[in-house]
Amino acid sequence: MRSHHSTVLLLSSDPVFAREITENWPGDSELPEFVVLDWNLCGDLQGDTFDLAIADGSSAEKRARLQHAISITGKPAIVGLPEASAPSTSGHAPIVELSRETEAWAAIAGLLGREMLRRRQAESRAREAERGRSAAEAEATLGRYMADMRHNVNNALTSILGNAELLLLEPGLSANLMTEADTIRNMALRLHEVFRRFSSIEKELSVTARESDKKSTQARSAAGGF
């Protein structure tokens, strides 16, 4: 699966706010792409353009607008509160309010943001594995049906092939009938070869299904570990 490079949206009109976040982001993991956006533009947020938002909630008006805009996107967010404020319970999950009353607030925000991104990535991998498992199950169902029908089709093809051979041995047939009988025989042989290849399809699909189940289980375990 292609790795996804996370994007962190920094919503603030204060350049110091963005600098504090980027400078204190944990250096023990791959850095995300940081995009700075003036908080006045938060009404135009598109959920498919970022993975995590970190917003400057330095006033009650900003906090209300930011929480509303971010909650619509369905993406996680961290809202930094002014020094005089204490974090409150937000009704717009998954938005976390974080007090900026300590000097280490930006480092805390970075650690929290990193774990939120990791969780979303794990959940994304789990969903991808689940889609793969569903596709493998559909293919396995079709394969089992084709394998079950293979014997019946082969019997019918054997009968068609036999009758075509008898027609070709019939004396006095016109050239047109000989050509048609020869076409029937050749097509029957071709179909017989196609269905012969299905002899190993059950084994191959079984292996695919086991691998898909294994990946799905690993992805769910990883998602549940955060």
N, CA, C and O of each residue as an XYZ file, in Angstrom:
904
protein
N       0.838     -1.181      0.000
C       0.000      0.000      0.000
C       0.881      1.240      0.000
O       1.893      1.265      0.700
N       0.538      2.244     -0.743
C       1.314      3.469     -0.817
C       1.174      4.244      0.478
O       0.062      4.441      0.969
N       2.321      4.697      1.050
C       2.303      5.430      2.298
C       1.705      6.815      2.076
O       1.888      7.432      1.028
N       0.988      7.282      3.088
C       0.315      8.572      3.000
C       1.092      9.576      3.828
O       1.334      9.351      5.014
N       1.490     10.698      3.205
C       2.210     11.749      3.910
C       1.178     12.669      4.540
O       0.413     13.321      3.830
N       1.147     12.728      5.886
C       0.115     13.474      6.593
C       0.286     14.975      6.421
O       1.395     15.482      6.251
N      -0.849     15.673      6.470
C      -0.874     17.122      6.391
C      -1.500     17.693      7.648
O      -2.615     17.325      8.019
N      -0.782     18.594      8.304
C      -1.276     19.262      9.508
C      -1.601     20.708      9.139
O      -0.744     21.451      8.661
N      -2.852     21.089      9.369
C      -3.303     22.439      9.055
C      -3.201     23.295     10.310
O      -3.792     22.965     11.338
N      -2.452     24.394     10.230
C      -2.280     25.315     11.351
C      -3.170     26.526     11.112
O      -2.924     27.317     10.201
N      -4.206     26.667     11.932
C      -5.183     27.739     11.768
C      -4.881     28.850     12.766
O      -5.160     28.719     13.958
N      -4.318     29.926     12.278
C      -3.974     31.044     13.151
C      -3.600     32.260     12.318
O      -3.102     32.141     11.199
N      -3.853     33.438     12.894
C      -3.402     34.685     12.278
C      -2.082     35.132     12.875
O      -1.504     36.129     12.441
N      -1.601     34.394     13.874
C      -0.372     34.748     14.583
C       0.769     33.857     14.094
O       0.716     32.646     14.307
N       1.801     34.409     13.445
C       2.912     33.582     12.946
C       3.676     32.883     14.062
O       4.296     31.845     13.831
N       3.637     33.446     15.280
C       4.323     32.810     16.414
C       3.673     31.467     16.742
O       4.357     30.504     17.090
N       2.363     31.415     16.629
C       1.638     30.185     16.926
C       2.120     29.050     16.024
O       2.433     27.959     16.501
N       2.176     29.314     14.727
C       2.615     28.285     13.779
C       4.065     27.894     14.027
O       4.411     26.715     13.951
N       4.912     28.868     14.322
C       6.327     28.574     14.549
C       6.518     27.693     15.790
O       7.343     26.780     15.784
N       5.761     27.968     16.839
C       5.875     27.161     18.055
C       5.514     25.707     17.789
O       6.166     24.798     18.302
N       4.476     25.487     16.988
C       4.048     24.115     16.687
C       5.102     23.395     15.855
O       5.490     22.275     16.188
N       5.563     24.011     14.795
C       6.513     23.331     13.905
C       7.857     23.087     14.581
O       8.496     22.062     14.344
N       8.288     24.028     15.425
C       9.579     23.864     16.087
C       9.536     22.825     17.197
O      10.573     22.269     17.558
N       8.366     22.556     17.740
C       8.251     21.609     18.850
C       7.629     20.278     18.451
O       7.315     19.450     19.306
N       7.453     20.077     17.150
C       6.898     18.794     16.707
C       7.930     17.696     16.981
O       9.121     17.917     16.762
N       7.503     16.511     17.458
C       8.453     15.439     17.787
C       9.348     15.095     16.614
O       8.876     14.913     15.492
N      10.648     15.005     16.880
C      11.600     14.710     15.820
C      11.907     13.245     15.662
O      12.769     12.875     14.865
N      11.200     12.379     16.426
C      11.483     10.947     16.354
C      10.595     10.238     15.347
O      10.550      9.008     15.326
N       9.887     10.988     14.514
C       9.027     10.382     13.496
C       9.051     11.254     12.250
O       9.573     12.369     12.272
N       8.486     10.740     11.168
C       8.458     11.501      9.916
C       7.627     12.762     10.087
O       6.490     12.706     10.557
N       8.188     13.887      9.711
C       7.479     15.156      9.857
C       6.338     15.240      8.849
O       6.508     14.891      7.681
N       5.181     15.702      9.302
C       4.087     15.910      8.348
C       4.319     17.179      7.552
O       5.264     17.925      7.812
N       3.473     17.412      6.604
C       3.502     18.664      5.854
C       2.638     19.682      6.598
O       1.461     19.426      6.853
N       3.206     20.817      6.943
C       2.471     21.848      7.666
C       1.960     22.894      6.677
O       2.700     23.383      5.823
N       0.681     23.222      6.814
C       0.059     24.252      5.979
C      -0.570     25.283      6.906
O      -1.401     24.941      7.748
N      -0.179     26.535      6.754
C      -0.686     27.612      7.597
C      -1.841     28.316      6.886
O      -1.741     28.680      5.714
N      -2.941     28.498      7.623
C      -4.122     29.158      7.062
C      -4.668     30.146      8.087
O      -4.815     29.815      9.264
N      -4.966     31.360      7.632
C      -5.542     32.360      8.519
C      -6.870     31.845      9.062
O      -7.682     31.305      8.311
N      -7.091     32.008     10.350
C      -8.297     31.434     10.948
C      -9.574     32.036     10.373
O     -10.636     31.418     10.449
N      -9.482     33.242      9.796
C     -10.668     33.856      9.178
C     -11.165     33.060      7.974
O     -12.307     33.220      7.545
N     -10.297     32.197      7.428
C     -10.674     31.392      6.268
C     -11.149     30.005      6.658
O     -11.308     29.140      5.796
N     -11.378     29.780      7.950
C     -11.732     28.428      8.398
C     -13.083     27.969      7.859
O     -13.362     26.770      7.822
N     -13.921     28.914      7.443
C     -15.223     28.521      6.896
C     -15.119     27.804      5.568
O     -16.092     27.203      5.112
N     -13.935     27.856      4.928
C     -13.745     27.202      3.633
C     -12.969     25.887      3.746
O     -12.444     25.393      2.748
N     -12.894     25.321      4.944
C     -12.118     24.102      5.136
C     -12.707     22.939      4.346
O     -13.923     22.756      4.297
N     -11.819     22.156      3.728
C     -12.198     20.944      3.013
C     -11.535     19.758      3.711
O     -10.314     19.728      3.865
N     -12.338     18.784      4.133
C     -11.814     17.667      4.914
C     -10.796     16.816      4.185
O      -9.998     16.130      4.823
N     -10.805     16.847      2.845
C      -9.873     15.997      2.101
C      -8.522     16.668      1.871
O      -7.667     16.107      1.185
N      -8.313     17.871      2.440
C      -7.059     18.579      2.219
C      -6.108     18.502      3.414
O      -4.970     18.961      3.316
N      -6.552     17.928      4.544
C      -5.679     17.825      5.707
C      -6.080     16.626      6.560
O      -7.178     16.086      6.422
N      -5.175     16.224      7.440
C      -5.420     15.080      8.315
C      -5.629     15.487      9.771
O      -6.297     14.785     10.530
N      -5.057     16.620     10.152
C      -5.166     17.116     11.527
C      -5.102     18.633     11.483
O      -4.320     19.208     10.725
N      -5.931     19.281     12.302
C      -5.900     20.732     12.415
C      -5.442     21.112     13.821
O      -5.874     20.512     14.806
N      -4.573     22.102     13.905
C      -4.176     22.683     15.181
C      -4.503     24.163     15.086
O      -3.942     24.883     14.259
N      -5.425     24.616     15.949
C      -5.992     25.950     15.792
C      -5.700     26.834     16.995
O      -5.555     26.364     18.124
N      -5.619     28.114     16.718
C      -5.381     29.138     17.735
C      -6.728     29.650     18.237
O      -7.365     30.486     17.596
N      -7.154     29.137     19.397
C      -8.431     29.573     19.970
C      -8.227     30.654     21.004
O      -8.592     30.483     22.167
N      -7.650     31.757     20.595
C      -7.279     32.801     21.550
C      -8.450     33.656     22.002
O      -8.290     34.519     22.864
N      -9.622     33.427     21.432
C     -10.813     34.148     21.889
C     -12.019     33.236     21.773
O     -11.999     32.248     21.038
N     -13.075     33.580     22.509
C     -14.289     32.765     22.482
C     -14.898     32.728     21.086
O     -15.423     31.704     20.649
N     -14.820     33.882     20.381
C     -15.357     33.933     19.023
C     -14.599     32.992     18.105
O     -15.206     32.255     17.329
N     -13.274     33.014     18.190
C     -12.465     32.125     17.363
C     -12.772     30.672     17.673
O     -12.939     29.858     16.765
N     -12.847     30.348     18.957
C     -13.071     28.954     19.350
C     -14.383     28.432     18.796
O     -14.444     27.305     18.304
N     -15.437     29.239     18.869
C     -16.747     28.808     18.374
C     -16.720     28.574     16.873
O     -17.237     27.570     16.385
N     -16.111     29.508     16.139
C     -16.050     29.371     14.686
C     -15.166     28.206     14.271
O     -15.509     27.442     13.368
N     -14.025     28.078     14.938
C     -13.110     26.990     14.607
C     -13.730     25.633     14.873
O     -13.653     24.736     14.034
N     -14.346     25.479     16.038
C     -14.949     24.192     16.383
C     -16.050     23.816     15.405
O     -16.171     22.655     15.015
N     -16.848     24.794     15.011
C     -17.922     24.507     14.052
C     -17.359     24.098     12.701
O     -17.801     23.114     12.106
N     -16.378     24.861     12.219
C     -15.804     24.572     10.896
C     -15.089     23.232     10.878
O     -15.227     22.464      9.926
N     -14.319     22.948     11.935
C     -13.545     21.701     11.970
C     -14.452     20.497     12.130
O     -14.228     19.463     11.502
N     -15.482     20.622     12.968
C     -16.365     19.479     13.211
C     -17.079     19.045     11.934
O     -17.389     17.866     11.769
N     -17.341     19.985     11.034
C     -18.007     19.640      9.767
C     -17.119     18.738      8.917
O     -17.611     17.848      8.223
N     -15.806     18.971      8.976
C     -14.888     18.165      8.167
C     -14.736     16.744      8.700
O     -14.373     15.838      7.950
N     -15.012     16.540      9.993
C     -14.857     15.213     10.580
C     -13.423     14.842     10.900
O     -13.152     13.702     11.274
N     -12.490     15.792     10.759
C     -11.085     15.522     11.032
C     -10.751     15.912     12.474
O     -11.383     16.805     13.038
N      -9.756     15.240     13.073
C      -9.376     15.567     14.452
C      -8.695     16.929     14.521
O      -8.143     17.415     13.533
N      -8.744     17.534     15.706
C      -8.161     18.865     15.859
C      -7.729     19.098     17.294
O      -8.250     18.497     18.234
N      -6.764     19.987     17.429
C      -6.311     20.478     18.732
C      -6.494     21.981     18.715
O      -6.041     22.658     17.792
N      -7.164     22.510     19.744
C      -7.385     23.945     19.843
C      -6.603     24.464     21.039
O      -6.853     24.069     22.178
N      -5.651     25.357     20.766
C      -4.873     25.959     21.831
C      -5.623     27.110     22.471
O      -6.041     28.043     21.786
N      -5.796     27.044     23.803
C      -6.536     28.069     24.528
C      -5.592     29.139     25.078
O      -4.407     28.868     25.273
N      -6.090     30.331     25.326
C      -5.243     31.370     25.894
C      -4.778     31.005     27.296
O      -5.352     30.133     27.948
N      -3.739     31.680     27.746
C      -3.125     31.335     29.019
C      -4.100     31.407     30.181
O      -3.998     30.619     31.121
N      -5.032     32.329     30.133
C      -5.948     32.504     31.261
C      -7.098     31.514     31.247
O      -7.891     31.476     32.187
N      -7.201     30.708     30.191
C      -8.322     29.783     30.071
C      -7.906     28.379     30.460
O      -6.733     28.015     30.379
N      -8.865     27.614     30.875
C      -8.651     26.200     31.174
C      -9.375     25.387     30.124
O     -10.407     25.825     29.616
N      -8.859     24.205     29.782
C      -9.532     23.393     28.769
C     -10.928     23.006     29.205
O     -11.148     22.680     30.372
N     -11.847     23.038     28.306
C     -13.230     22.640     28.598
C     -13.603     21.454     27.745
O     -12.945     21.161     26.747
N     -14.647     20.781     28.133
C     -15.099     19.627     27.367
C     -15.783     20.100     26.097
O     -16.749     20.862     26.141
N     -15.279     19.646     24.986
C     -15.841     20.071     23.710
C     -16.911     19.103     23.257
O     -16.766     17.889     23.403
N     -17.983     19.640     22.708
C     -19.042     18.784     22.194
C     -18.826     18.395     20.756
O     -19.681     17.750     20.148
N     -17.673     18.785     20.195
C     -17.399     18.513     18.786
C     -16.226     17.548     18.675
O     -15.149     17.924     18.212
N     -16.433     16.321     19.096
C     -15.365     15.326     18.979
C     -15.045     15.126     17.503
O     -15.945     15.218     16.668
N     -13.798     14.857     17.163
C     -12.647     14.650     18.047
C     -11.786     15.897     18.213
O     -10.610     15.880     17.848
N     -12.337     16.969     18.750
C     -11.590     18.201     18.985
C     -11.114     18.214     20.435
O     -11.905     18.058     21.365
N      -9.804     18.404     20.609
C      -9.212     18.445     21.942
C      -8.772     19.867     22.240
O      -8.048     20.479     21.455
N      -9.214     20.393     23.385
C      -8.796     21.725     23.798
C      -7.604     21.602     24.734
O      -7.612     20.801     25.669
N      -6.574     22.409     24.468
C      -5.313     22.314     25.214
C      -4.915     23.695     25.702
O      -4.819     24.641     24.920
N      -4.682     23.803     27.016
C      -4.302     25.080     27.596
C      -2.874     25.459     27.214
O      -1.987     24.607     27.147
N      -2.668     26.744     26.966
C      -1.343     27.256     26.614
C      -0.683     27.963     27.798
O       0.181     28.820     27.613
N      -1.096     27.598     29.017
C      -0.593     28.302     30.192
C       0.819     27.866     30.588
O       1.449     28.530     31.410
N       1.325     26.784     30.033
C       2.684     26.350     30.327
C       3.561     26.514     29.084
O       3.071     26.515     27.954
N       4.869     26.654     29.320
C       5.788     26.834     28.207
C       5.861     25.599     27.317
O       6.187     25.695     26.134
N       5.555     24.445     27.892
C       5.668     23.187     27.145
C       4.407     22.848     26.359
O       4.287     21.741     25.835
N       3.472     23.779     26.268
C       2.203     23.445     25.627
C       2.387     23.010     24.168
O       1.711     22.095     23.699
N       3.314     23.678     23.448
C       3.515     23.349     22.038
C       4.089     21.943     21.880
O       3.712     21.216     20.962
N       5.006     21.559     22.780
C       5.557     20.201     22.735
C       4.472     19.176     23.033
O       4.415     18.120     22.404
N       3.606     19.497     24.003
C       2.491     18.601     24.326
C       1.553     18.477     23.128
O       1.094     17.386     22.793
N       1.276     19.617     22.489
C       0.414     19.594     21.303
C       1.036     18.749     20.202
O       0.331     18.026     19.499
N       2.366     18.837     20.048
C       3.043     18.036     19.032
C       2.952     16.550     19.315
O       2.686     15.756     18.413
N       3.172     16.170     20.563
C       3.083     14.750     20.937
C       1.659     14.226     20.744
O       1.448     13.135     20.215
N       0.691     15.027     21.183
C      -0.706     14.623     21.025
C      -1.086     14.534     19.556
O      -1.760     13.594     19.134
N      -0.641     15.531     18.772
C      -0.952     15.518     17.345
C      -0.346     14.319     16.642
O      -0.986     13.707     15.787
N       0.894     13.977     17.001
C       1.541     12.814     16.389
C       0.744     11.537     16.656
O       0.563     10.722     15.752
N       0.267     11.358     17.893
C      -0.498     10.155     18.222
C      -1.853     10.152     17.530
O      -2.348      9.094     17.141
N      -2.454     11.317     17.374
C      -3.738     11.390     16.660
C      -3.558     11.008     15.195
O      -4.403     10.323     14.618
N      -2.450     11.456     14.594
C      -2.173     11.086     13.204
C      -1.910      9.591     13.076
O      -2.385      8.945     12.142
N      -1.151      9.046     14.020
C      -0.862      7.612     13.978
C      -2.140      6.788     14.090
O      -2.295      5.764     13.423
N      -3.039      7.243     14.931
C      -4.294      6.508     15.082
C      -5.105      6.537     13.788
O      -5.655      5.517     13.373
N      -5.176      7.703     13.156
C      -5.929      7.803     11.910
C      -5.295      6.951     10.820
O      -6.002      6.331     10.026
N      -3.962      6.916     10.776
C      -3.282      6.091      9.786
C      -3.558      4.615     10.023
O      -3.768      3.856      9.076
N      -3.558      4.206     11.300
C      -3.847      2.810     11.615
C      -5.286      2.456     11.245
O      -5.553      1.374     10.721
N      -6.209      3.375     11.521
C      -7.607      3.137     11.163
C      -7.761      3.058      9.644
O      -8.541      2.250      9.140
N      -7.021      3.895      8.917
C      -7.076      3.866      7.454
C      -6.556      2.534      6.920
O      -7.137      1.955      6.003
N      -5.452      2.052      7.504
C      -4.916      0.752      7.077
C      -5.906     -0.367      7.364
O      -6.051     -1.296      6.570
N      -6.592     -0.275      8.516
C      -7.577     -1.299      8.860
C      -8.742     -1.300      7.872
O      -9.224     -2.358      7.470
N      -9.194     -0.088      7.481
C     -10.288     -0.015      6.506
C      -9.847     -0.567      5.153
O     -10.608     -1.261      4.479
N      -8.604     -0.252      4.758
C      -8.086     -0.758      3.482
C      -7.988     -2.274      3.498
O      -8.314     -2.938      2.514
N      -7.532     -2.821      4.635
C      -7.441     -4.272      4.743
C      -8.825     -4.913      4.717
O      -9.001     -5.998      4.162
N      -9.800     -4.245      5.314
C     -11.164     -4.774      5.315
C     -11.742     -4.776      3.904
O     -12.425     -5.719      3.505
N     -11.458     -3.700      3.143
C     -11.918     -3.676      1.745
C     -11.256     -4.782      0.936
O     -11.892     -5.416      0.093
N      -9.960     -5.008      1.202
C      -9.270     -6.084      0.505
C      -9.844     -7.443      0.853
O      -9.973     -8.314     -0.008
N     -10.191     -7.619      2.128
C     -10.770     -8.894      2.553
C     -12.123     -9.122      1.881
O     -12.428    -10.232      1.445
N     -12.935     -8.057      1.799
C     -14.250     -8.189      1.157
C     -14.100     -8.537     -0.318
O     -14.840     -9.364     -0.850
N     -13.124     -7.891     -0.981
C     -12.895     -8.192     -2.394
C     -12.426     -9.633     -2.576
O     -12.840    -10.319     -3.511
N     -11.552    -10.084     -1.667
C     -11.054    -11.458     -1.757
C     -12.183    -12.458     -1.537
O     -12.230    -13.506     -2.181
N     -13.094    -12.126     -0.617
C     -14.235    -13.022     -0.365
C     -15.129    -13.111     -1.595
O     -15.611    -14.189     -1.942
N     -15.349    -11.963     -2.260
C     -16.182    -11.975     -3.465
C     -15.528    -12.804     -4.564
O     -16.195    -13.586     -5.242
N     -14.222    -12.630     -4.735
C     -13.505    -13.408     -5.744
C     -13.518    -14.889     -5.406
O     -13.647    -15.732     -6.293
N     -13.384    -15.207     -4.114
C     -13.388    -16.604     -3.700
C     -14.753    -17.242     -3.958
O     -14.837    -18.396     -4.376
N     -15.818    -16.482     -3.706
C     -17.172    -17.003     -3.960
C     -17.362    -17.297     -5.450
O     -17.886    -18.345     -5.825
N     -16.928    -16.352     -6.292
C     -17.034    -16.566     -7.735
C     -16.171    -17.746     -8.163
O     -16.584    -18.563     -8.986
N     -14.975    -17.829     -7.602
C     -14.080    -18.935     -7.957
C     -14.645    -20.285     -7.566
O     -14.564    -21.250     -8.326
N     -15.230    -20.347     -6.352
C     -15.822    -21.625     -5.922
C     -16.978    -22.024     -6.826
O     -17.142    -23.198     -7.158
N     -17.784    -21.031     -7.224
C     -18.899    -21.338     -8.123
C     -18.390    -21.866     -9.461
O     -18.919    -22.837    -10.004
N     -17.347    -21.206     -9.986
C     -16.800    -21.647    -11.275
C     -16.159    -23.019    -11.150
O     -16.251    -23.839    -12.063
N     -15.499    -23.270    -10.003
C     -14.891    -24.584     -9.810
C     -15.956    -25.667     -9.703
O     -15.788    -26.770    -10.222
N     -17.067    -25.338     -9.015
C     -18.149    -26.304     -8.894
C     -18.800    -26.603    -10.243
O     -19.199    -27.733    -10.527
N     -18.895    -25.555    -11.068
C     -19.544    -25.732    -12.359
C     -18.612    -26.340    -13.400
O     -19.059    -26.777    -14.460
N     -17.318    -26.368    -13.096
C     -16.346    -26.824    -14.084
C     -16.647    -28.240    -14.570
O     -16.563    -28.516    -15.766
N     -16.994    -29.132    -13.656
C     -17.243    -30.521    -14.036
C     -18.465    -30.630    -14.949
O     -18.447    -31.367    -15.934
N     -19.531    -29.887    -14.613
C     -20.733    -29.924    -15.448
C     -20.449    -29.362    -16.841
O     -20.902    -29.909    -17.846
N     -19.694    -28.264    -16.888
C     -19.372    -27.667    -18.183
C     -18.480    -28.602    -18.999
O     -18.666    -28.760    -20.205
N     -17.512    -29.216    -18.325
C     -16.630    -30.151    -19.032
C     -17.406    -31.318    -19.625
O     -17.119    -31.759    -20.738
N     -18.385    -31.815    -18.885
C     -19.216    -32.915    -19.406
C     -19.973    -32.482    -20.651
O     -20.056    -33.219    -21.634
N     -20.534    -31.252    -20.593
C     -21.270    -30.747    -21.754
C     -20.325    -30.528    -22.934
O     -20.674    -30.827    -24.076
N     -19.128    -30.005    -22.657
C     -18.159    -29.781    -23.725
C     -17.698    -31.096    -24.342
O     -17.474    -31.180    -25.550
N     -17.558    -32.126    -23.500
C     -17.159    -33.439    -24.023
C     -18.196    -33.969    -24.999
O     -17.863    -34.537    -26.039
N     -19.472    -33.770    -24.640
C     -20.549    -34.220    -25.525
C     -20.543    -33.434    -26.836
O     -20.700    -34.012    -27.911
N     -20.363    -32.118    -26.744
C     -20.325    -31.283    -27.947
C     -19.141    -31.670    -28.829
O     -19.266    -31.774    -30.049
N     -17.990    -31.880    -28.190
C     -16.789    -32.227    -28.943
C     -16.961    -33.577    -29.644
O     -16.563    -33.749    -30.796
N     -17.565    -34.535    -28.922
C     -17.775    -35.854    -29.509
C     -18.700    -35.811    -30.710
O     -18.438    -36.446    -31.732
N     -19.774    -35.064    -30.582
C     -20.707    -34.958    -31.704
C     -20.098    -34.220    -32.883
O     -20.384    -34.544    -34.035
N     -19.257    -33.224    -32.601
C     -18.575    -32.515    -33.683
C     -17.626    -33.444    -34.424
O     -17.532    -33.402    -35.650
N     -16.916    -34.295    -33.660
C     -16.006    -35.260    -34.292
C     -16.782    -36.239    -35.166
O     -16.336    -36.581    -36.261
N     -17.937    -36.690    -34.689
C     -18.755    -37.619    -35.487
C     -19.236    -36.965    -36.775
O     -19.258    -37.589    -37.835
N     -19.625    -35.679    -36.662
C     -20.064    -34.978    -37.869
C     -18.944    -34.871    -38.888
O     -19.183    -34.995    -40.089
N     -17.736    -34.644    -38.424
C     -16.608    -34.524    -39.338
C     -16.295    -35.850    -40.034
O     -15.714    -35.862    -41.119
N     -16.682    -36.972    -39.407
C     -16.445    -38.283    -40.000
C     -17.602    -38.731    -40.898
O     -17.508    -39.734    -41.604
N     -18.709    -37.950    -40.852
C     -19.882    -38.314    -41.647
C     -19.596    -38.097    -43.127
O     -19.224    -36.994    -43.527
N     -19.766    -39.144    -43.955
C     -19.495    -38.981    -45.396
C     -20.579    -38.149    -46.090
O     -21.741    -38.165    -45.682
N     -20.206    -37.459    -47.089
C     -21.161    -36.733    -47.919
C     -21.579    -35.384    -47.394
O     -22.485    -34.767    -47.953
N     -20.929    -34.887    -46.302
C     -21.291    -33.566    -45.794
C     -20.816    -32.481    -46.747
O     -19.766    -32.599    -47.379
N     -21.610    -31.423    -46.837
C     -21.211    -30.299    -47.683
C     -20.031    -29.568    -47.039
O     -19.735    -29.742    -45.857
N     -19.371    -28.747    -47.854
C     -18.219    -27.997    -47.344
C     -18.626    -27.034    -46.225
O     -17.879    -26.833    -45.267
N     -19.817    -26.442    -46.356
C     -20.276    -25.516    -45.319
C     -20.483    -26.229    -43.996
O     -20.065    -25.731    -42.951
N     -21.124    -27.394    -44.029
C     -21.353    -28.152    -42.800
C     -20.045    -28.626    -42.195
O     -19.891    -28.619    -40.974
N     -19.104    -29.036    -43.027
C     -17.802    -29.449    -42.523
C     -17.105    -28.285    -41.806
O     -16.495    -28.461    -40.751
N     -17.211    -27.101    -42.403
C     -16.582    -25.920    -41.790
C     -17.228    -25.591    -40.454
O     -16.534    -25.273    -39.488
N     -18.570    -25.666    -40.391
C     -19.282    -25.374    -39.148
C     -18.968    -26.398    -38.068
O     -18.792    -26.038    -36.904
N     -18.897    -27.675    -38.445
C     -18.566    -28.722    -37.487
C     -17.147    -28.554    -36.962
O     -16.882    -28.768    -35.779
N     -16.244    -28.172    -37.845
C     -14.858    -27.948    -37.429
C     -14.760    -26.753    -36.469
O     -13.971    -26.776    -35.525
N     -15.568    -25.705    -36.716
C     -15.585    -24.544    -35.820
C     -16.110    -24.935    -34.449
O     -15.559    -24.528    -33.426
N     -17.185    -25.734    -34.430
C     -17.744    -26.193    -33.150
C     -16.701    -26.983    -32.371
O     -16.540    -26.781    -31.168
N     -15.989    -27.883    -33.051
C     -14.961    -28.678    -32.385
C     -13.855    -27.788    -31.813
O     -13.444    -27.961    -30.666
N     -13.375    -26.835    -32.621
C     -12.289    -25.962    -32.163
C     -12.710    -25.090    -30.972
O     -11.936    -24.893    -30.035
N     -13.940    -24.571    -31.020
C     -14.427    -23.760    -29.906
C     -14.604    -24.596    -28.650
O     -14.336    -24.119    -27.547
N     -15.051    -25.827    -28.802
C     -15.203    -26.721    -27.655
C     -13.848    -27.026    -27.032
O     -13.713    -27.061    -25.809
N     -12.842    -27.248    -27.879
C     -11.496    -27.493    -27.367
C     -10.950    -26.271    -26.620
O     -10.290    -26.403    -25.590
N     -11.240    -25.078    -27.160
C     -10.762    -23.853    -26.511
C     -11.423    -23.671    -25.142
O     -10.746    -23.349    -24.166
N     -12.730    -23.876    -25.069
C     -13.441    -23.763    -23.792
C     -12.962    -24.818    -22.793
O     -12.839    -24.554    -21.597
N     -12.703    -25.985    -23.298
C     -12.197    -27.061    -22.433
C     -10.856    -26.651    -21.815
O     -10.601    -26.922    -20.642
N     -10.009    -26.002    -22.604
C      -8.707    -25.556    -22.093
C      -8.877    -24.465    -21.044
O      -8.160    -24.437    -20.044
N      -9.836    -23.562    -21.278
C     -10.088    -22.494    -20.298
C     -10.520    -23.078    -18.957
O     -10.004    -22.689    -17.910
N     -11.453    -23.999    -18.993
C     -11.944    -24.573    -17.739
C     -10.927    -25.504    -17.109
O     -10.971    -25.734    -15.900
N     -10.011    -26.043    -17.900
C      -8.969    -26.873    -17.320
C      -8.081    -26.063    -16.394
O      -7.562    -26.570    -15.400
N      -7.915    -24.779    -16.745
C      -7.077    -23.905    -15.920
C      -7.708    -23.590    -14.570
O      -7.020    -23.111    -13.669
N      -8.990    -23.846    -14.416
C      -9.652    -23.594    -13.143
C      -9.359    -24.679    -12.106
O      -9.805    -24.585    -10.962
N      -8.622    -25.694    -12.501
C      -8.385    -26.806    -11.582
C      -7.651    -26.386    -10.317
O      -7.822    -27.001     -9.265
N      -6.821    -25.322    -10.417
C      -6.065    -24.866     -9.249
C      -6.624    -23.591     -8.642
O      -6.005    -23.004     -7.754
N      -7.805    -23.149     -9.119
C      -8.312    -21.848     -8.681
C      -8.687    -21.856     -7.202
O      -8.471    -20.859     -6.513
N      -9.243    -22.955     -6.699
C      -9.635    -23.006     -5.300
C      -8.424    -22.857     -4.381
O      -8.480    -22.153     -3.373
N      -7.339    -23.524     -4.740
C      -6.130    -23.432     -3.927
C      -5.586    -22.015     -3.925
O      -5.221    -21.497     -2.870
N      -5.526    -21.380     -5.083
C      -4.999    -20.025     -5.177
C      -5.864    -19.041     -4.401
O      -5.337    -18.186     -3.688
N      -7.174    -19.149     -4.528
C      -8.068    -18.248     -3.819
C      -8.025    -18.481     -2.318
O      -8.176    -17.542     -1.536
N      -7.822    -19.711     -1.919
C      -7.705    -20.011     -0.494
C      -6.486    -19.320      0.105
O      -6.552    -18.762      1.200
N      -5.379    -19.364     -0.620
C      -4.154    -18.694     -0.150
C      -4.380    -17.189     -0.072
O      -3.969    -16.549      0.897
N      -5.034    -16.618     -1.091
C      -5.313    -15.180     -1.107
C      -6.187    -14.779      0.066
O      -5.937    -13.760      0.710
N      -7.216    -15.578      0.348
C      -8.127    -15.263      1.448
C      -7.402    -15.318      2.789
O      -7.647    -14.482      3.658
N      -6.512    -16.294      2.967
C      -5.773    -16.391      4.232
C      -4.852    -15.194      4.414
O      -4.751    -14.658      5.518
N      -4.179    -14.767      3.351
C      -3.286    -13.618      3.442
C      -4.070    -12.343      3.745
O      -3.619    -11.503      4.525
N      -5.237    -12.202      3.130
C      -6.064    -11.026      3.371
C      -6.562    -10.985      4.805
O      -6.562     -9.926      5.433
N      -6.990    -12.140      5.334
C      -7.445    -12.206      6.722
C      -6.313    -11.867      7.682
O      -6.525    -11.195      8.691
N      -5.111    -12.335      7.363
C      -3.949    -12.053      8.214
C      -3.649    -10.568      8.259
O      -3.407    -10.018      9.334
N      -3.661     -9.901      7.092
C      -3.387     -8.469      7.039
C      -4.478     -7.679      7.751
O      -4.192     -6.696      8.434
N      -5.741     -8.113      7.589
C      -6.847     -7.426      8.248
C      -6.725     -7.516      9.756
O      -6.956     -6.534     10.462
N      -6.362     -8.698     10.258
C      -6.192     -8.885     11.698
C      -5.058     -8.036     12.235
O      -5.188     -7.427     13.297
N      -3.930     -7.985     11.505
C      -2.795     -7.177     11.934
C      -3.154     -5.692     11.958
O      -2.765     -4.975     12.880
N      -3.893     -5.232     10.953
C      -4.262     -3.820     10.888
C      -5.218     -3.452     12.016
O      -5.101     -2.377     12.604
N      -6.181     -4.354     12.324
C      -7.109     -4.077     13.423
C      -6.378     -4.051     14.758
O      -6.697     -3.240     15.627
N      -5.403     -4.932     14.922
C      -4.618     -4.963     16.153
C      -3.808     -3.678     16.315
O      -3.705     -3.131     17.413
N      -3.235     -3.204     15.208
C      -2.462     -1.967     15.256
C      -3.350     -0.788     15.586
O      -2.961      0.090     16.356
N      -4.558     -0.758     15.000
C      -5.485      0.346     15.264
C      -5.939      0.347     16.710
O      -6.150      1.411     17.293
N      -6.091     -0.818     17.290
C      -6.553     -0.913     18.675
C      -5.466     -0.679     19.683
O      -5.731     -0.615     20.883
N      -4.232     -0.548     19.209
C      -3.120     -0.396     20.144
C      -2.874      1.024     20.567
O      -2.027      1.272     21.425
N      -3.610      1.994     19.972
C      -3.384      3.394     20.316
C      -4.429      3.858     21.317
O      -4.412      5.016     21.736
